[in-house]
């Protein structure tokens, strides 16, 4: 997935109200950017961090700038939670995501469950595969962790995936790790023990868990390899 070619560098001053971030540009100008991430962004929102912004020319937008990447140590981290859908669809179509091949139809944001929308619905005739995607930006000790804050919504998604398995369908929880400094994935039990418990329950119930790592640069973000998932 190519990123805009004219990303704007800046220095993070602060992130606040979840969806807002003040950034100082190279010329000293301070702008408020949209932060497309509802999590805590633990480890990815330290003041002074180098960031990259995109700018929209849409005159209807209240905030023309969008925060896209943050530099953590030597690596770039993708914080935009709108990208996992595009990354996984691209990964399926290019054959990188081998576990989800064999579905000629890929639909996005399809209603299911209790007033929810599944991120991807893969179909091959009567066969259906429900895929929920989660963006992962937290890494500690080479372990990619999710969630970075208590997520009641994420807990609900696991239950709904279990319901789809009960109805006879395939269901997948898919973690997209938008950084390259992790060797494995695990639930962040210390942050949301309820989510970790439900994830293990879902896997035992037949929900498949996948984690894929992305290469992140100012030019592009691309899924490139699966990560082992540790649930013990």
N, C-alpha and C positions, 0 to 999 in steps of 0.2 A: 504494500500500500504506500503510494507516494505521498509525501507531505507537501504542502505548498512550498514553492521554491523561494518565496520571499519572507520566510520566518524572521521575526524581529527579536534580536537579543536584548536581554535586560537583566536586572537584579531584583529578586523578590524582596519586597519590604515587609509585607504581611499578608496572610490569607485570613479571611474573616467571613462570618455569616455563611459559611460553607461554600457559597458560589461566587465569592468576590475575592480578588487579589490585587493589591497595590504593587505596581512594578515600576522601577526607575529605568528608563531607557538610556541609551548611551549618551544622548545629548543632554541628559539631566532631567528631562521631562518625566513627570510621574503620571502614570495612567492607571485606571482601574480596569482590570480584565475579568472576563467571565471565567470562572473555574468550573469546568465540566466534570466535577467529581464530588459526590455527596459523602464520601467516607471521611475519616479523620486525616488521611494522608500522612499518617505517622512516618517520620523519617524522610518525608518528601516536601516539607513545607518550612524548612528552616530559613529564617530571614538571612539575606545575603546570598542565597543560592542563585546560581546562574540559571535563567529560564529562557525559553523561546516562546514567542507569541505569534499567532496568526492574526491577520486583520481583515475584516469583512468590509466590502464596499456597499453593503445593503443599508440604505439610509433609514430603514425602519428599525434597525437594531439600536437598542439603548446603549449597549456596550460593544463597540466595534472590535475590540481585542478579545482573543480567546487564548488562555494559557494551554499550551500543548505539551511541552517537555520541561523537565527539570534535571539539572545535573547533580548527581549524588556521587561524591568521590570522582572516579574517572569515567563513570558511565552516565548515559542518558536514560531517563525513565519516562515512559509515556503515561500521562495522568488522565488522558481524555477517555472517559468511560463510554463514549459513543463509538469508539473504534473497534472493540472486540467483535461486534457483528460483522463488520467489513473484513477484519483479519481472518476470522474463521471461515466465512464464505469463500474468501480468496484461497485459504488453505485447503478447503475441500475441493475446490475446482482445479487447483494445481496438483492435487494428489499428495500434498504434504501431510494432511490429516488423514491417515490411512484408515483409521477406525470408523470414519463416517462416509466411506465411499458406497456407491451403489444406489444413490437416491437422485434421480433425474430432476426432481422438483425440490427447490429450496424456497420456502416462504418465510418472511420475517414479520415479527410482531403480530402473531396470530392469537386470537382470544382463546383461552382455555381455563380450566380450573375455576376458582371462585373469583370472578371479576379480575382476572390476570391476563397478561399477554406473554406467551412464550417467545423467547428471542428468535429461535429458529425452529421451524417445523419442516423436517425432511420427509419426502414421500416417494414411494415407489409402488404405484398402484394403491392397493389397500394397506400396504405397510407404512406405518408412521413412526417417526423418531422425534421426540420432543427434546430440544436442547436449550438449557438455560446457561447463559454465559456470565462469568464474573471476572471483573478486571482486578488484577493483583499488582499492587505497587509496593507492598511491605516485604522486606527481606531482612532476616536476622540470622547471623551465623550460617550464611549460604542456604538458608531455608526460606523459600517463598511461603508467605502466610496469608490466609484469608479467614475471616474479615479483619479489617484494621479498626473496626468499631462494632459495637453490638448491632446486629441487623435482623430486626423482626421480619422485614420483607424477605430477606434471604432464607430465613427459617421457613417462611410460608412457601417459598418456591420449592424447597426440598420436599415438603409434605405433598405439594401438588405433583411433583415428579413421581413420588411413590404412588399416588393415586393413578397416574397414567400407566404405571407398571401393573397395578392391580387390574386395570381395564384391558390389559393384554398388549400394550404398546411398548416400544423401546423408549427409554428415557435416559438422558445424559446431563450431568452437571459438568460444565467445561470451564476450567480456570485458565485465563489468558494472562500470563506473566509478562508484563511489558518492561522487562529489564533483564540484563544478561548475567547478573552476578549470583544466580541461584543454581544449586545442584539438585534440589528436590522440592516438593511441595508438601505442606502439612496444614491442617486446620489450626487456626490461632486459638487454641483452647484457653489460653490465659486471658484473652480479650473477650471472647464470646463462647463460653463452655457449652451453652445450649446449642449453638450452631454446630460445634464439633460433634456433639452427641447425635444430633439429627443427621449429620453427614454420614457417620458410621452406620446409623440405623438405615439410612436410605440405600447405602451400598449393599448391606445385608439383604435388603428387600428386593434388590435387582437393579437399582439405578446405577448406571455406569459413571465413574468419575474419571475425567481426563484433565491433564494439565499440560499446556504447551507454552514454551518460552519463545519470546520474540526478540529479534535483533532490532535495536532502536538506535536510530541516528537522526541527525537533522534533515536527512534526505528522505528516509523511508522507515517504515515499521513492517517487519515481515516475520511471520511464524516460521521457526526453523527446526524445532525438535521437541519431542515429548519429554516431560520430566517425571521421574518416579514420584508416586504419591504414598506418603507414609501416614497410616491411620492408627498404628498401634499406640 
